[in-house]
Amino acid sequence: AEKGSLVQIRNRVTKKKGAYRTGSLHRLIGALAEKTRMARVLVSVSDPLAHQDGSDHLSPLMIGAFVETHIEANEIPNVVRLARDYIRAGNTVWVMKDGLLQIRSVEIVFQDADYAYISEGLQDKDRVVTTNLSRVADGAELRVKSVGAEDPKTLGDTQ
């Protein structure tokens, strides 16, 4: 996202359903958080404490409050979008190739609450293992549990 990008802000503790504020991205603050890979940002909001006339329907925004934001940003080219649940320890993904487990290191360029956006390590049509396995070893034999006549799903959610 660039300076000036539109930001929608929702205070999740507010009792006002669907209420959100708008602002603009001012700047990024520091580095990404190690565990969550989330960024801290500074957003400019007009009347953040909702003191102006006609703002009684708005929730005040306090400095340092945890809020949910949606930031308008540029599209990330040539990435695979994968549910965060399928990212394993050490930024790896389990892939089935020729009936064997491959543990692949991946490069994650961005994560949101639900998805990781991967630029390296996965290819279109890779078969990502979505089941939690009790024993994991590179090269372990795998089998697909059939759920009807359809073929197992392959990775195809690219952007």
C-alpha positions as CSV (number, residue, x, y, z in Angstrom):
1,A,0.0,0.0,0.0
2,E,1.2,3.5,-0.7
3,K,1.0,6.7,1.3
4,G,-2.5,8.1,0.9
5,S,-4.2,4.8,0.2
6,L,-7.8,4.6,1.4
7,V,-8.2,2.7,4.8
8,Q,-11.4,1.4,6.3
9,I,-11.2,1.0,10.1
10,R,-13.5,-1.0,12.3
11,N,-13.2,-1.1,16.0
12,R,-14.3,-4.7,16.9
13,V,-15.3,-3.8,20.4
14,T,-17.8,-1.2,19.4
15,K,-21.5,-2.0,19.9
16,K,-22.4,-0.3,16.7
17,K,-22.8,-3.1,14.1
18,G,-21.2,-2.5,10.7
19,A,-19.8,0.9,11.9
20,Y,-16.5,1.8,10.3
21,R,-14.3,4.9,9.9
22,T,-12.3,5.9,6.9
23,G,-8.8,7.4,6.8
24,S,-5.7,7.4,4.7
25,L,-2.5,5.5,5.1
26,H,0.2,7.8,6.5
27,R,3.2,5.4,6.9
28,L,4.4,2.0,8.0
29,I,5.8,1.8,11.5
30,G,8.9,-0.4,11.9
31,A,9.2,-4.0,10.8
32,L,6.7,-6.8,10.4
33,A,5.8,-8.7,13.6
34,E,7.9,-11.9,13.7
35,K,5.1,-14.4,14.4
36,T,2.1,-12.9,12.7
37,R,3.9,-11.1,9.8
38,M,1.5,-8.2,10.4
39,A,2.6,-4.6,9.9
40,R,1.9,-1.7,12.2
41,V,0.7,1.3,10.3
42,L,-0.1,5.0,11.0
43,V,-3.4,6.0,9.6
44,S,-4.7,9.6,9.4
45,V,-8.4,9.9,10.4
46,S,-10.4,13.1,10.5
47,D,-11.9,13.6,14.0
48,P,-10.5,10.3,15.4
49,L,-12.2,10.9,18.8
50,A,-15.6,11.7,17.2
51,H,-16.0,15.0,19.0
52,Q,-17.3,17.1,16.1
53,D,-21.0,17.8,15.6
54,G,-22.8,15.0,13.8
55,S,-20.3,12.3,14.7
56,D,-22.2,10.7,17.6
57,H,-22.8,7.6,15.4
58,L,-19.0,7.1,15.1
59,S,-16.8,5.1,17.5
60,P,-13.8,7.0,18.9
61,L,-10.4,5.6,17.8
62,M,-7.7,5.6,20.5
63,I,-4.0,5.6,19.8
64,G,-2.6,2.1,20.1
65,A,-6.1,0.4,19.9
66,F,-6.3,-2.9,18.1
67,V,-8.6,-2.4,15.1
68,E,-9.5,-4.3,12.0
69,T,-8.4,-2.5,8.8
70,H,-8.9,-2.9,5.1
71,I,-6.3,-1.0,3.1
72,E,-6.6,-0.4,-0.6
73,A,-3.4,-1.7,-2.2
74,N,-1.9,-2.7,-5.4
75,E,-2.3,-6.2,-6.7
76,I,0.5,-8.6,-6.0
77,P,1.4,-10.3,-9.3
78,N,2.4,-14.0,-9.7
79,V,1.5,-15.3,-6.3
80,V,-0.4,-18.3,-5.1
81,R,-3.1,-17.6,-2.5
82,L,-3.2,-20.4,0.1
83,A,-5.3,-20.6,3.3
84,R,-3.0,-19.9,6.3
85,D,-4.0,-23.2,7.9
86,Y,-1.9,-25.0,5.3
87,I,1.3,-23.1,6.1
88,R,3.3,-25.4,8.3
89,A,6.2,-24.7,10.7
90,G,9.1,-22.8,9.2
91,N,7.1,-21.4,6.2
92,T,6.7,-24.8,4.6
93,V,3.8,-26.4,2.7
94,W,3.1,-30.1,2.3
95,V,2.7,-31.2,-1.3
96,M,1.8,-34.6,-2.7
97,K,3.8,-35.5,-5.8
98,D,3.7,-38.9,-7.4
99,G,2.1,-40.3,-4.2
100,L,4.9,-39.0,-2.0
101,L,5.0,-36.2,0.5
102,Q,7.2,-33.2,-0.3
103,I,7.9,-30.6,2.3
104,R,8.5,-27.4,0.4
105,S,9.9,-24.1,1.7
106,V,7.9,-21.2,0.4
107,E,8.4,-17.5,0.2
108,I,5.5,-15.6,1.7
109,V,5.2,-12.1,0.4
110,F,2.1,-11.1,2.3
111,Q,-0.4,-12.6,4.8
112,D,-3.8,-11.4,5.9
113,A,-6.1,-12.9,8.5
114,D,-7.1,-15.8,6.2
115,Y,-4.5,-16.3,3.5
116,A,-0.8,-16.4,2.7
117,Y,0.3,-15.1,-0.7
118,I,3.2,-17.2,-1.9
119,S,5.7,-16.0,-4.5
120,E,8.1,-19.0,-4.6
121,G,8.0,-22.7,-3.7
122,L,4.6,-23.6,-5.2
123,Q,3.5,-24.0,-8.7
124,D,0.1,-24.0,-10.4
125,K,-1.6,-27.5,-10.2
126,D,0.5,-28.6,-7.1
127,R,-1.5,-30.8,-4.8
128,V,-1.4,-29.3,-1.4
129,V,-1.9,-31.7,1.5
130,T,-4.7,-30.2,3.6
131,T,-5.0,-33.0,6.3
132,N,-3.0,-32.7,9.5
133,L,-0.7,-35.7,9.5
134,S,0.5,-37.4,12.7
135,R,3.9,-38.4,11.2
136,V,5.6,-36.1,8.7
137,A,8.7,-37.0,6.8
138,D,9.8,-35.9,3.3
139,G,9.2,-38.7,0.9
140,A,6.5,-40.5,3.0
141,E,3.9,-42.4,1.0
142,L,0.5,-40.7,0.8
143,R,-2.8,-41.8,-0.6
144,V,-5.8,-39.8,-1.5
145,K,-9.1,-40.6,0.2
146,S,-11.7,-40.5,-2.5
147,V,-14.9,-38.6,-1.9
148,G,-17.0,-39.7,-4.9
149,A,-16.0,-39.8,-8.5
150,E,-14.3,-36.4,-8.6
151,D,-10.5,-36.1,-8.8
152,P,-8.8,-34.5,-5.8
153,K,-8.6,-30.8,-5.9
154,T,-5.4,-29.2,-7.1
155,L,-3.9,-25.9,-6.3
156,G,-5.3,-23.4,-8.7
157,D,-6.1,-20.2,-6.8
158,T,-3.4,-18.0,-8.3
159,Q,-3.4,-14.3,-8.6
